[in-house]
């Protein structure tokens, strides 16, 4: 259905049918005399919901993601992956390099530097295996009363 050239009155009447949730509640809370045309409705809607828009990030954003002191590998990987998923078309090679550069120095980092990780999926597999091992070690440690 194309209504691009429809009159303002029709656009204002059709607009609420596209809304749900908070947007629908907001629309129905408007006083009838506050909207005089579709441009005004669009402006008020945008002003109300601009904070909900998705921020488009570029790949350089990932270079600022670092594993915090005391942050588990699982939490860092989850945070990194969440940020990476917000970037469309990012090169997996870039992901591999940026993840490694954000990883804190330690035993796992050293092990990765000694290995050849030909691709980001290989790195993900290795990270997931390390997370599983870390969690198994922690369970075993707790069984022996260690902290």
N, C-alpha and C positions, 0 to 999 in steps of 0.2 A: 504494500500500500504506500503510495507516494502522496504526501501532503505538503511538499515544499512550498508551493505557491498558494496554499490555502489562506483564507482570510484570518486575521488575528483571532477573531471570536471563535472560529472552529479550532484553531491550534490550542487556545486556552481551554476549550472544552475537552479536547482529546488528551491533553497532557496528563491529567490525573490518572488516566487508565494505564499509563506507563509506570506509575509509581507503586511502591510497596513499602511496608515497614515505616521507619521514621520519616521518610520522604512523604509518604501518603498522609501521615499524621500531621506533619508540618503544613502540607497543602490545605488540609481541611481546617487548620487553625487560622488561616488567613481570613481577614475581614473582607467581605465581598467588594467593598469600595476601594480597596488598596491596589488593585490591579486594573490598569486601563488598557493594556495591550500585551502582546506576547513578549515583546522585548523587555518590558518591565517584569513580567513573570520569570523570564529567563535570568535577568539580573538578580532578582531576589533569591531565586533558587540557587544560583551560583554562589552568591554571598553566604547563604546559609550552609551550604555543603562543600565549600572549597577545601576545607581541612580534610575531608574524606577522600580526596583524589589520591591516586597512586603516584608516588614520586618516581620518575624515570631516572634510573642511575646508569652511569656509564662504567665500563670495566675498571677504570682507574680508582673507583670507589673501593674496590676490593683490596687494593694495596695498603689501605689504612687499617685493615682488620688484623689484629694481633691477638695471640692467646694471652690472656691475662694471667698474672701470677696467681697460682692456686686454682686456676680454671682447669677442669678435667678435659682430657682429649675429647670425650663425648660432647661436652658442652661447647667447646670451641668448634668442633666439626659441625655440630648442629647450627651454631650461629653463622659460621662461614657459608654453609650450604644454603641457609635461609636467605642470606644476602645475595649469593650467587644466582639463586633462582629468580631474583628480581631483575636480572640483567638478561635481555634477550640476545641471542646469537653470540654469546661470549665464547671465545676460543678455549677449548679444553686444555690446550697447552698452557695458556695463560693461567687458568685455574690451578693447574698443577704447580706452576712456579710461585704464584702468589700464596697458595696455601702453605707451601714449604717455607717461604720467607716469613710467614706470620706465626709459624710454630715455634714455641719456646725451646731453647737448647735443653737437651737432656738425653736420656737413653734412647728414647724412640726417635728423636731427631737424628741422633748419631747413627742409629741403625738404618734409617732411610738414606742418609748420605752415603753409606757404604753399599747400598743396593742400587740397582738400576730400575728406575720406575719409568718405563717407556711411555706411559699414557696416564691421563687423569683417572680413567676407570681402574687402572691397576693400582694407583695410589689410593683410591677410595676403598678398594678391596682390602688393601694392606691396613688402612686406618680402621676399618670395621673389624678386622681380625685382631688388631691391637686393643681396641675398645673391649671386645669380648674377653680377651686374655686379662686385661686390667680388672674387669668386673669379676672374673672367675678367681683371680688372685685375692681380691678383696674379700670375697665370700669365704675362701679358704682361710685367710688370715683371721677373719671373725670367728670361725669355728674353733680356732686355737686361742681365742681370747685376746688377740692382738688388735691394736688400733691402727 
